[in-house]
Amino acid sequence: MIIAIAAAPTLDRAKRAAELAAGKARIVADPGRGLVAARGFQTMYEVPRDLQTELRLALFDTHAAELDKGGPVVFDHCVAEWIADWMRWHWAAVSTRAWDAAMDKAAALAKRYDRVDLLREGPARGYDGYFWLDAPNARQIAELLPFVLARLGAKT
């Protein structure tokens, strides 16, 4: 069993991840904060453009490595969230061919999930210094998620 949780950045996924794992699966946290912090930044949005592209692609590689460990596993994040955020904030920074390559990579990852649990509501995520909790941004990401999940071929 491989389940990924997709949600707007303002939603806390901890309770849902625990319910889905039910003590029978490991829970994997979003690696974004660690990748960004390792480069000396607090959030993805303050990383220079070229490095930001590199880090966004590194998220995919880190995710693939976790998937390679095998299940059962519940991810408190989903590759579709990263794509939606990329579309919202960083899309213009990559060429069309680079974007197609990123989408192909994301789709290959999404197809490895047994399913994606799309949260449309839930408890609010508290401020942690990494996730941006701006309501309009969260709404825009939430609006993109169903489209991105369908485009990636994810099972919801």
Number of C-alpha atoms within 10 A of each C-alpha: 13 18 26 27 23 26 25 27 22 23 18 18 23 15 12 17 24 16 11 20 19 12 9 13 18 17 20 16 14 16 14 20 16 14 19 22 13 10 11 10 16 17 17 22 15 10 16 10 14 10 13 18 19 10 18 20 15 15 19 19 15 15 19 17 11 14 18 10 9 10 15 14 22 28 27 22 25 25 28 30 21 21 24 23 22 18 15 14 13 16 15 11 14 14 10 11 9 12 17 12 12 18 18 13 17 26 20 17 21 23 15 17 21 14 16 23 21 17 15 12 11 13 12 12 16 11 10 8 10 16 17 16 18 10 12 9 17 18 13 14 25 22 14 19 23 18 13 22 24 13 14 21 16 22 15 16
